[in-house]
Amino acid sequence: MATLTLRNVPEETRRALKRRAAQHNRSMEAEARAILAAAVVPGNFIEDWLDTAEELRGDELELPERSVPREPELS
């Protein structure tokens, strides 16, 4: 594992990180790792969004069937 040092972190940011870490029952270091990993690890935005929408709605969100696009009129 690599070590990363952050300098000149604003005090307001440090306090917010500390609050967020407490909300998730983690250390500030563990919270910073989680935030960094979530920010840089590629994910499937659409699937993540649908999962979140499903959690909020309480049931499965179905996507409508797609139709074939019509041909453009070039006149």
Backbone hydrogen bonds, N-H to C=O, Kabsch-Sander energy under -0.5 kcal/mol:
donor,donor_aa,acceptor,acceptor_aa,energy
7,R,5,T,-0.5
14,R,10,P,-2.2
15,R,11,E,-2.4
16,A,12,E,-2.1
17,L,13,T,-2.5
18,K,14,R,-2.2
19,R,15,R,-2.4
20,R,16,A,-2.7
21,A,17,L,-2.6
22,A,18,K,-2.0
23,Q,19,R,-2.1
24,H,20,R,-1.5
25,N,22,A,-1.2
26,R,21,A,-2.9
31,E,27,S,-2.4
32,A,28,M,-2.5
33,R,29,E,-2.2
34,A,30,A,-2.2
35,I,31,E,-2.6
36,L,32,A,-2.6
37,A,33,R,-2.7
38,A,34,A,-2.4
39,A,35,I,-1.7
40,V,36,L,-1.6
41,V,37,A,-2.3
45,F,43,G,-1.0
48,D,44,N,-2.6
49,W,45,F,-2.7
50,L,46,I,-2.7
51,D,47,E,-2.4
52,T,48,D,-2.2
53,A,49,W,-2.7
54,E,50,L,-2.6
55,E,51,D,-2.1
56,L,52,T,-2.2
57,R,53,A,-2.5
58,G,54,E,-2.7
62,E,60,E,-0.6
74,L,72,P,-0.7
75,S,73,E,-0.5
